[in-house]
Amino acid sequence: MPKETAAEWILTLVTTPDRATSTVGDLLEEGSGRGERWFWSSVLRTAASHVWRDLCSARGQMIWLAFSGVLEWWAVSWGLGTVVIVGWVQNWPYQIGPNSFYIPPWGFYGLLIAVITAVPLLVGWDVARRSKGRELAAGFVLTSTFAALSALGALLTGTTVHRREEPYPYVQNDLVNFCVAGLFVMAGALLSRLRAQRRSQADRRFHPA
């Protein structure tokens, strides 16, 4: 893939196709003789500046998306966990105490993987879908807000990044889990952006100006 095509694709994630094409053309002209490093660093800086502009130009919307996204993230995670645990207890009961039931490691692993992959992917998609053209900015602000809340919770509860010995050794590393979840949030936002682009292109084909 030619570098200009790849650069245009990157910039279309944060701006319109016409502006992306124009920007890449300017960078190619200005970067003659400056090398590949200058070109790609300029592309990434330009993309970051567009994301920052979206954040600053719609602060109220971004705050609301971050707040509602975190609530949705928690609600879906707790709901999924409750459904899995209740379903397990009802269908495969193995009581180890008056109010305690055993869930095997593979069941715990499956729930953990869903909470740090599928849930943030869906929430990232939904938050980006509601951002209307600011998908990556919405994904970034949601990830940043959740990171801040997670760090605050760790400080308040004393559960800093560690590996828990019980009930399943070395299953949960808070930092790794959050990084994986953050990547899936951004993946959801990216997929939402690509879907919006495809719909826009289809509209232009069927309703040319």
Sequence and secondary structure as in RCSB ss.txt:
>XXXX:A:sequence
MPKETAAEWILTLVTTPDRATSTVGDLLEEGSGRGERWFWSSVLRTAASHVWRDLCSARGQMIWLAFSGVLEWWA
VSWGLGTVVIVGWVQNWPYQIGPNSFYIPPWGFYGLLIAVITAVPLLVGWDVARRSKGRELAAGFVLTSTFAALS
ALGALLTGTTVHRREEPYPYVQNDLVNFCVAGLFVMAGALLSRLRAQRRSQADRRFHPA
>XXXX:A:secstr
  HHHHHHHHHHTTS HHHHHHHHHHHHHHTTTT HHHHHHHHHHHHHHHHHHHHHHTHHHHHHHHHHHHHHHHH
HHHHHHHHHHHHHHHHS  EEETTEE   HHHHHHHHHHHHTHHHHHHHHHHHHTTSS HHHHHHHHHHHHHHHH
HHHHHHH   S B  SSSTT  BHHHHHHHHHHHHHHHHHHHHHHHHHHHHHHHHHS  
